[in-house]
């Protein structure tokens, strides 16, 4: 389970930002930080004022090991126009805490616990404690259709509540949703406009920013065929990257091996035209490229599982996996090279 919100007083070693070197972006002291948020891509710093938390205007880029400004500009996230420009007047309760806690109460601003605990995915657990049988708890793996994925999509999507404002407050998370509900009853995904690059989407409809795995996934063939998030991930934790059930290509080859209908046929090298142990033969290299921006120059992986042809780059500017790896080459070079691959349709690669 995700533990991205931590109290620095209890976890001092979790503070990654360099507070020892003066930086004009850092207008606050470490001692003023009530919570830290994030340890993998970026780390943000919350302070408490009254009964609300607020994010300081500097964040630590974990990979680049540098400070970057944190501020949601007008014209980006939909909610920005409904809040003051001052960062210290944008509380995390309506904008963040619904996804980084269990049972955030919009009236009391209290939580059952911080981070993603059991009830975030399994629903209320008091009856299950009294009578620990399957019928007294929600098991996402037993939910029908999209409702299984909705448990993940409640936080792993960019969208807007169907009702806004709610009691005068604009929330950036699906208030009222409980595991087992139909998420679309309270939540609308951000729309994409084909041919137009927006804050949330590339012109071809791929996610443009982080926390949009669900926006990608619902338009994928995987979703259409009934593969669920838990088919690849085990959120209770695994030793593998991204809590995958199996390491590397193995998680994909459960279904996509030459002996199964989804294919692809032939050997790995025939399919990828790269050496078996190379970066180019990793399934995620071509089918889950790093194109969704999170902080600085750090991107996270697409979840449509579509191969983005170099011709799409030429037409719409969407990054493709070929020249994202072969940085010294052009999209036209990649398009020409693909046409020479055995079994690849020139109609599909275009260009």
C-alpha positions in Angstrom: 0.0 0.0 0.0 1.2 3.5 -0.8 2.7 5.4 2.1 3.5 8.7 0.6 2.4 11.0 3.4 4.8 10.9 6.4 5.3 13.0 9.5 8.9 14.2 9.5 9.1 14.2 13.2 8.5 10.4 13.2 10.4 9.7 10.0 13.2 12.3 9.8 15.2 10.2 7.4 12.4 10.4 4.9 13.1 14.1 4.3 14.9 14.2 1.0 15.1 17.9 0.2 18.4 19.8 0.7 17.5 22.2 3.5 21.2 22.9 4.3 21.9 25.0 1.2 20.3 28.3 0.7 17.9 28.4 -2.3 15.6 31.3 -3.3 12.7 28.8 -3.9 12.8 27.5 -0.4 11.0 30.2 1.7 10.3 27.8 4.6 12.3 25.9 7.2 12.3 22.1 7.7 10.9 22.7 11.2 7.8 24.2 9.7 6.9 21.0 7.7 4.0 19.1 9.2 3.9 16.4 6.5 6.1 15.3 3.6 4.5 14.0 0.5 6.3 11.6 -1.9 9.6 9.8 -2.0 10.0 8.4 -5.5 9.5 11.2 -8.1 9.0 14.3 -6.1 8.7 15.4 -2.5 6.3 18.2 -1.4 6.1 19.8 2.0 2.8 20.5 3.9 2.4 22.9 6.7 -0.6 23.2 9.0 -2.6 26.4 9.6 -5.7 26.1 11.7 -7.4 22.9 10.8 -6.1 22.8 7.2 -2.9 21.8 5.5 -1.2 23.8 2.7 1.7 22.9 0.3 4.8 25.1 0.4 5.7 26.6 -2.9 8.9 24.5 -3.5 9.2 20.8 -4.2 12.2 18.5 -4.3 12.9 16.7 -7.6 14.0 13.3 -6.3 15.8 12.1 -9.4 17.5 15.3 -10.3 18.2 16.2 -6.7 17.2 19.8 -7.1 14.5 22.2 -5.9 11.7 23.2 -8.3 8.9 25.6 -7.9 5.5 24.1 -6.9 2.6 26.1 -8.1 -0.5 25.2 -10.1 -0.8 27.9 -12.8 -4.2 29.3 -14.0 -5.4 27.5 -17.1 -3.9 24.2 -16.1 -5.8 22.1 -13.5 -9.5 22.9 -13.8 -9.8 23.9 -10.1 -7.2 26.6 -10.2 -9.6 29.4 -11.3 -11.7 28.7 -8.2 -9.0 29.3 -5.7 -6.9 32.3 -4.8 -3.5 32.7 -6.5 -1.8 32.5 -3.1 -0.4 29.0 -2.5 -1.2 29.4 1.2 -4.9 29.8 0.4 -5.2 26.5 -1.4 -5.9 23.8 1.3 -4.9 20.2 0.7 -8.2 18.9 2.1 -10.3 19.6 -1.0 -7.4 19.3 -3.5 -5.3 16.4 -2.3 -6.3 14.6 0.9 -9.2 12.6 -0.4 -6.7 10.4 -2.2 -3.9 10.4 0.4 -6.0 9.3 3.3 -8.8 7.0 4.4 -12.3 8.4 5.0 -11.5 12.1 4.8 -14.5 13.9 6.3 -15.3 17.1 4.4 -17.2 18.5 7.4 -14.7 17.8 10.2 -11.5 17.7 8.0 -10.5 14.6 9.9 -9.3 11.3 8.5 -9.4 7.7 9.8 -5.7 7.4 8.8 -3.3 9.0 6.4 -2.1 7.2 3.3 -3.9 4.4 1.4 -5.1 2.0 4.1 -7.3 -1.1 3.9 -10.6 0.7 3.8 -9.6 2.9 0.9 -10.0 -0.2 -1.4 -12.1 -2.6 0.6 -14.6 -0.2 2.1 -15.8 0.1 5.7 -14.4 -2.7 7.8 -16.2 -2.6 11.1 -18.7 -5.3 10.2 -15.8 -7.4 8.9 -14.0 -7.1 12.2 -17.1 -8.3 14.0 -17.8 -11.1 11.5 -14.8 -11.8 9.3 -16.5 -13.5 6.3 -16.4 -12.6 2.6 -19.9 -11.0 2.6 -18.9 -8.3 5.1 -16.1 -6.7 3.1 -15.6 -5.5 -0.4 -13.1 -7.5 -2.4 -12.2 -5.6 -5.6 -11.3 -8.8 -7.4 -14.9 -10.0 -6.9 -16.5 -6.8 -8.3 -18.2 -6.9 -11.7 -16.9 -5.1 -14.7 -15.5 -1.6 -14.4 -16.3 -1.4 -10.7 -13.2 -3.4 -10.0 -11.0 -0.9 -11.8 -13.0 2.0 -10.3 -11.3 1.2 -6.9 -8.0 2.3 -8.5 -9.4 4.9 -10.8 -10.8 6.9 -7.9 -7.3 8.3 -7.4 -5.4 7.3 -10.6 -7.4 9.6 -12.9 -7.6 13.2 -13.8 -11.2 14.3 -13.7 -13.9 16.5 -12.1 -16.7 15.8 -9.6 -20.2 15.7 -11.2 -21.4 18.1 -8.5 -19.3 21.2 -8.0 -19.0 23.1 -5.9 -20.1 20.9 -3.0 -21.3 23.1 -0.1 -19.3 26.0 -1.7 -16.0 24.1 -2.0 -14.4 22.8 -5.2 -13.0 19.3 -4.6 -10.4 17.6 -6.9 -11.4 14.1 -5.9 -14.6 12.0 -6.0 -16.3 12.9 -2.8 -18.8 10.2 -1.7 -17.3 7.3 -3.7 -17.0 4.0 -1.8 -15.5 0.8 -3.2 -18.2 -1.2 -5.0 -19.9 2.0 -6.2 -19.9 3.1 -9.9 -17.3 5.8 -10.0 -18.8 7.5 -13.0 -21.9 8.4 -10.9 -19.8 11.0 -9.1 -16.8 11.5 -11.3 -16.2 12.6 -14.9 -12.8 12.0 -16.6 -11.1 15.0 -18.2 -12.0 15.1 -21.9 -9.4 14.9 -24.6 -9.7 16.7 -28.0 -8.1 14.9 -30.8 -5.5 16.9 -32.7 -5.1 19.3 -29.8 -2.4 19.3 -27.1 -3.8 20.3 -23.7 -2.6 20.3 -20.1 -3.9 16.8 -19.6 -3.6 15.1 -23.0 -1.4 14.7 -26.0 -3.2 15.4 -29.4 -3.7 11.6 -30.0 -5.5 11.2 -26.6 -2.6 9.8 -24.5 -2.2 11.1 -21.0 0.0 14.2 -20.9 0.6 14.3 -17.1 0.9 12.1 -14.0 -1.9 10.4 -12.1 -3.7 9.6 -15.4 -3.1 5.9 -15.6 -6.9 5.4 -15.5 -7.6 7.9 -18.2 -5.2 5.9 -20.5 -6.4 2.5 -19.3 -10.1 2.9 -20.0 -9.4 3.5 -23.7 -7.1 0.5 -24.0 -7.8 -2.9 -25.5 -6.8 -4.4 -22.1 -9.7 -2.7 -20.4 -12.1 -3.6 -23.3 -11.1 -7.3 -23.0 -11.7 -7.3 -19.3 -8.2 -7.3 -17.9 -8.3 -5.5 -14.6 -5.6 -3.5 -12.8 -5.1 -6.3 -10.3 -4.2 -8.6 -13.2 -0.8 -6.9 -13.3 -0.4 -5.2 -9.9 -0.7 -6.3 -6.4 -1.1 -3.2 -4.2 -0.4 -5.1 -1.0 3.2 -5.0 -2.2 5.7 -7.1 -4.2 9.5 -6.9 -4.7 8.9 -5.8 -8.3 8.8 -2.3 -9.7 5.3 -0.7 -9.5 4.1 -3.7 -7.4 3.9 -5.9 -10.4 2.8 -9.4 -9.8 5.8 -10.7 -11.8 9.1 -9.1 -12.8 9.7 -7.4 -16.2 8.3 -9.1 -19.3 7.0 -12.0 -17.3 3.9 -10.1 -16.2 3.0 -9.4 -19.9 4.0 -12.9 -21.1 1.3 -14.4 -18.9 -1.0 -13.7 -21.7 1.1 -12.4 -24.6 3.3 -15.4 -25.5 3.5 -17.0 -29.0 1.3 -19.9 -27.9 -1.7 -17.7 -26.9 -4.2 -15.9 -29.1 -3.1 -12.4 -28.0 0.4 -13.2 -29.4 2.6 -11.9 -30.7 3.8 -14.9 -32.8 7.5 -15.8 -33.1 10.4 -15.2 -30.8 11.0 -12.1 -28.7 13.8 -11.0 -31.1 11.5 -11.4 -34.1 8.9 -9.2 -32.5 11.1 -6.4 -31.2 14.0 -6.6 -33.7 16.3 -6.0 -30.7 18.5 -8.4 -28.7 16.6 -10.4 -26.2 18.2 -8.9 -23.1 18.3 -5.3 -24.4 16.2 -2.3 -23.4 14.4 -2.5 -26.7 13.1 -6.0 -25.9 11.3 -4.9 -22.8 7.6 -4.8 -23.4 7.2 -1.6 -21.5 9.8 0.2 -23.7 7.5 0.2 -26.7 4.0 -0.3 -25.2 4.3 1.8 -22.1 6.6 4.7 -23.1 7.5 7.4 -20.6 5.4 10.3 -21.9 3.3 11.5 -18.9 5.0 14.3 -17.2 5.3 14.4 -13.4 8.1 16.8 -12.4 10.9 18.5 -14.2 12.1 16.2 -17.0 10.8 13.1 -15.2 8.0 11.2 -17.1 5.9 8.2 -16.0 4.6 5.4 -18.2 1.6 5.5 -20.5 -1.2 2.9 -19.8 -2.9 2.6 -23.2 -0.4 -0.1 -24.2 -0.6 1.2 -27.8 2.6 1.5 -29.9 3.0 5.2 -30.7 4.3 5.3 -34.3 7.0 7.8 -35.3 4.4 9.0 -37.8 2.3 10.2 -34.8 5.3 12.2 -33.7 5.6 13.8 -37.1 1.9 14.6 -37.3 1.1 15.5 -33.7 4.3 15.9 -31.7 3.6 13.0 -29.4 6.8 11.4 -28.3 7.4 7.9 -29.7 9.4 5.1 -28.0 11.9 4.7 -30.9 13.4 8.2 -30.8 12.8 8.5 -27.0 15.6 5.8 -26.8 17.5 6.6 -30.0 17.8 10.3 -29.1 20.3 11.0 -31.9 17.8 9.9 -34.5 14.7 11.5 -36.1 11.1 10.3 -36.2 11.5 10.0 -40.0 14.5 7.7 -39.5 12.4 5.6 -37.2 9.5 5.5 -39.5 11.7 4.4 -42.4 13.3 1.7 -40.3 10.0 0.2 -39.1 8.9 -0.3 -42.7 11.8 -2.7 -43.1 10.9 -4.8 -40.2 9.4 -8.2 -41.1 5.7 -8.5 -40.5 5.1 -4.8 -39.9 2.4 -3.2 -42.0 3.5 0.0 -43.7 -0.1 1.2 -43.4 0.2 1.0 -39.7 3.5 2.7 -39.2 2.7 5.5 -41.8 5.1 8.3 -42.5 
